[in-house]
C-alpha cells in the first residue's frame, strides 16, 4: 500500500499533468477556429473549380487529344500514395486513422500485384507506416517549420508529384487526409488526383459554354493547378481536423486527470484516517499501561 507521501506526490503530479492538458486544449480551441474557417472557405472554390474541370472534361470526352493528367497513362500498374498527416501527436486517433486507411489501400494494391510508391507529408504518418511499408517510401515532405499552411506549400508538393508523373514513375496518384466534419468527427479520406477523377453529375456543364482556346488547351493549363488545389484543400482539412482531434483528446485527458485526482484524494484521506486511528490507539494503549 502506498504511503501518504507517495499518494501526495502522485496527486501533485496528476494536477500538473491536468494543467498541461488544459492549456493544450485551450490552445487547440484557439487554433481550431482559424483552421476551420480556412478549410470551410476553401470548399466553395474547390467545388467550383472541380465543376469547371468536369464541364471541360465532358466536352473533351475520351478523345486522343485529351491531356495525360485527365486520360491517364493507359495503365494502373504503379500507384503513388500521398499520405498526409500531422507533424505532432497528442491528437487522439487523427494520425493513426489516416495511416490505417493508407496502409490498408497499399496492402490491397500489393496483394493485387501492383507497384506501390509512397510520399509522406507529416512525421507522424511516416512513423506509423514505416515498419510495414518503409521499403515503398520515395519522398518525405517536412512541414514542421510551417506555422500556417499556404498555397505555396501545396504547390511544392504538387510540383514534385507532377514531375514524377511526367517522368513516368507512376500511373495513378491518390492522396490520404482527414476531412473535417466537426470537433468530435473527422473522416479519413482517400481521393484520386491523377488521373483526374471527374464527377459524372458535372458532365452537363460542358454544354453550356463555348471555350476559346480549345478545351484541351485549357485543361492542359488547369489540370496541374487542380492537383495543387486539391492538395491545398486537403492540407486545410487536415489542419482543422488535427486541431479538432487535439482539442477533443486534451478535453478527455483533462477530465480523466480530474477523475484520477478525486480517486487518489479519497485514497489519501482514507490512508490518513487509518494512520490517525492507529496513532490514537497507540496513545490510548500507552495511557492505559501506565
C-alpha positions in Angstrom: 0.0 0.0 0.0 1.5 3.4 -1.0 2.4 5.7 1.8 0.8 9.2 2.4 3.9 10.8 0.9 3.6 8.7 -2.3 -0.1 9.5 -2.6 0.5 13.2 -2.1 3.3 13.2 -4.8 1.0 11.3 -7.2 -1.8 13.8 -6.7 0.6 16.7 -7.3 1.9 15.0 -10.4 -1.6 14.4 -11.9 -2.5 18.0 -11.1 0.5 19.3 -13.0 -0.5 17.0 -15.9 -4.0 18.3 -15.8 -2.7 21.9 -16.1 -0.8 20.9 -19.2 -3.7 19.1 -20.9 -6.0 22.0 -20.1 -3.6 24.5 -21.6 -3.2 22.4 -24.7 -7.0 22.2 -25.0 -7.3 25.9 -24.9 -4.5 26.4 -27.5 -6.1 23.9 -29.8 -9.5 25.6 -29.4 -8.0 28.9 -30.4 -6.3 27.4 -33.4 -9.3 25.4 -34.4 -11.4 28.5 -35.1 -8.9 29.8 -37.7 -8.2 26.4 -39.2 -11.9 25.6 -39.5 -12.6 29.0 -41.2 -9.8 28.4 -43.7 -11.0 24.9 -44.5 -14.6 26.0 -45.0 -13.6 29.0 -47.0 -11.7 26.8 -49.5 -14.5 24.4 -50.1 -16.7 26.6 -52.4 -13.6 27.4 -54.6 -12.6 23.8 -54.8 -16.1 22.7 -55.6 -16.5 25.3 -58.4 -13.0 24.6 -59.8 -13.9 20.9 -60.0 -17.2 21.8 -61.6 -15.4 23.7 -64.4 -13.0 20.8 -64.9 -16.0 18.5 -65.1 -17.5 20.6 -67.8 -14.3 20.7 -69.8 -13.7 17.0 -69.3 -17.2 16.2 -70.6 -16.5 18.2 -73.7 -13.2 16.5 -74.4 -14.6 13.1 -73.6 -12.3 10.2 -74.5 -10.5 11.9 -77.4 -6.9 11.2 -78.2 -6.0 14.8 -77.7 -7.1 14.8 -74.0 -4.3 15.8 -71.6 -2.5 12.9 -70.0 -3.5 14.2 -66.5 -7.1 13.5 -67.5 -6.9 10.4 -69.6 -4.1 8.7 -67.7 -1.3 6.6 -69.0 -3.5 3.7 -70.0 -2.3 1.6 -67.2 -2.8 1.3 -63.4 0.2 -0.8 -62.6 2.1 1.8 -60.4 0.3 3.7 -57.7 1.6 6.7 -55.8 0.1 7.2 -52.3 0.5 10.6 -50.7 -0.1 10.2 -47.0 -0.8 13.5 -45.3 -0.8 13.6 -41.5 0.4 15.9 -38.7 3.9 16.8 -37.5 2.8 16.4 -33.9 0.9 13.9 -31.8 -1.4 14.1 -28.8 -4.5 14.4 -31.1 -6.3 11.2 -30.5 -6.7 8.8 -33.4 -6.2 11.5 -36.1 -2.9 10.4 -37.4 -3.4 6.6 -36.9 -6.8 6.6 -38.7 -5.2 8.2 -41.8 -2.2 5.9 -41.6 -4.5 2.9 -41.3 -6.5 3.8 -44.4 -3.3 4.3 -46.4 -1.8 1.0 -45.1 -5.0 -0.9 -46.0 -5.0 0.5 -49.5 -1.3 -0.2 -50.0 -1.7 -3.8 -48.9 -4.6 -4.3 -51.2 -2.7 -3.0 -54.2 0.4 -5.1 -53.3 -1.8 -8.2 -52.9 -3.2 -7.4 -56.4 0.4 -7.4 -57.9 0.6 -3.6 -58.2 3.6 -1.5 -57.6 3.2 1.0 -54.7 5.2 4.1 -54.0 4.6 6.4 -51.0 5.2 10.1 -50.3 4.6 11.1 -46.7 3.6 14.6 -45.6 4.0 14.9 -41.9 6.3 13.0 -39.5 3.5 11.1 -37.6 2.2 9.3 -40.7 5.7 8.4 -41.8 6.4 6.9 -38.3 3.1 5.0 -38.3 3.6 3.1 -41.6 7.4 2.9 -41.7 7.6 -0.6 -40.2 5.2 -2.2 -42.7 5.8 -0.1 -45.8 9.2 1.6 -45.3 10.6 -0.1 -48.5 8.0 1.7 -50.6 8.9 5.3 -49.4 10.2 7.6 -52.2 10.0 11.0 -50.6 9.0 12.9 -47.4 7.7 16.4 -47.0 8.6 18.1 -43.7 6.2 20.9 -42.7 7.3 21.1 -39.0 8.7 24.7 -39.6 5.5 25.9 -41.3 3.3 27.7 -38.8 0.4 28.3 -41.2 0.0 26.2 -44.3 -0.2 28.3 -47.5 -0.9 27.6 -51.2 2.8 27.7 -51.8 3.3 24.6 -49.7 0.7 22.7 -51.7 2.3 23.9 -55.0 5.7 22.5 -53.9 4.1 19.1 -53.2 2.1 19.2 -56.4 5.2 20.1 -58.4 7.1 17.1 -57.1 4.1 14.8 -57.9 3.7 16.2 -61.4 7.4 15.9 -62.1 7.3 12.3 -61.2 4.2 11.7 -63.3 5.9 13.3 -66.4 8.9 11.1 -65.8 6.7 8.0 -65.9 7.3 7.0 -62.3 3.6 6.2 -61.6 0.2 5.8 -63.3 -2.3 6.7 -60.5 -1.9 9.1 -57.6 -4.1 9.2 -54.5 -4.0 11.5 -51.5 -4.9 10.4 -48.0 -6.1 13.0 -45.5 -8.8 13.6 -42.9 -11.9 15.7 -43.8 -13.1 17.9 -41.1 -16.8 17.4 -40.0 -16.8 18.8 -36.5 -14.8 18.9 -33.3 -15.5 15.3 -32.5 -15.7 13.8 -36.0 -13.1 13.7 -38.7 -13.4 11.4 -41.7 -10.2 9.7 -43.1 -10.5 10.2 -46.9 -8.8 8.8 -50.0 -9.0 10.9 -53.1 -7.6 10.1 -56.5 -5.9 13.2 -58.1 -4.1 11.6 -61.1 -5.7 10.9 -63.5 -8.3 13.5 -62.5 -11.5 11.9 -61.1 -14.4 13.9 -62.5 -17.9 13.5 -61.1 -20.5 12.4 -63.6 -23.0 14.9 -62.2 -21.0 17.7 -63.6 -20.8 16.4 -67.2 -23.7 18.5 -68.4 -21.8 21.7 -67.5 -19.7 21.4 -70.7 -22.7 22.0 -73.0 -23.3 25.5 -71.5 -20.1 27.2 -72.6 -18.0 27.7 -75.7 -14.3 27.8 -74.9 -11.6 29.7 -76.6 -8.9 28.4 -76.9 -9.9 24.7 -77.1 -10.9 22.6 -74.2 -7.8 20.6 -74.5 -5.5 23.6 -74.2 -7.5 25.0 -71.2 -7.4 21.6 -69.5 -3.7 21.3 -70.0 -3.3 24.5 -68.0 -6.0 23.9 -65.4 -5.2 20.3 -64.5 -1.8 20.9 -62.9 -3.5 23.8 -60.9 -6.2 21.3 -60.0 -3.7 19.0 -58.4 -2.3 21.8 -56.3 -5.8 23.0 -55.4 -6.8 19.5 -54.2 -3.7 19.1 -52.2 -4.1 22.6 -50.6 -7.7 21.8 -49.7 -6.6 18.5 -48.2 -3.9 20.3 -46.1 -6.5 22.8 -44.8 -8.9 20.0 -44.0 -6.1 18.2 -42.2 -5.2 21.3 -40.2 -8.8 21.7 -38.9 -9.1 18.0 -38.2 -5.9 17.9 -36.3 -6.9 20.8 -34.0 -10.4 19.4 -33.5 -9.0 16.0 -32.6 -6.4 17.5 -30.3 -9.0 19.7 -28.6 -11.2 16.6 -28.0 -8.3 14.4 -26.9 -7.0 17.0 -24.4 -10.5 17.6 -23.0 -10.8 13.9 -22.4 -7.4 13.8 -20.8 -8.3 16.7 -18.5 -11.4 15.0 -17.4 -9.6 11.7 -16.8 -7.0 13.6 -14.7 -9.7 15.1 -12.6 -11.3 11.7 -12.0 -7.9 10.3 -11.1 -7.3 13.2 -8.6 -10.6 12.5 -7.0 -9.9 8.8 -6.6 -6.3 9.5 -5.3 -7.7 12.1 -2.8 -10.2 9.6 -1.4 -7.5 7.0 -1.1 -5.2 9.6 0.6 -7.9 10.6 3.1 -8.6 7.0 3.9 -4.9 6.3 4.5 -4.5 9.4 6.6 -7.6 8.4 8.7 -6.1 5.0 9.2 -2.8 6.5 10.3 -4.6 8.8 12.7 -6.7 6.0 14.1 -3.6 3.8 14.7 -1.9 6.7 16.5 -4.9 7.2 18.7 -5.0 3.5 19.6 -1.3 3.6 20.4 -1.8 6.7 22.7 -4.8 5.2 24.4 -3.0 1.8 24.9 0.1 3.6 26.3 -2.0 5.7 28.7 -3.8 2.5 30.0 -0.5 0.8 30.5 0.7 3.5 32.9 
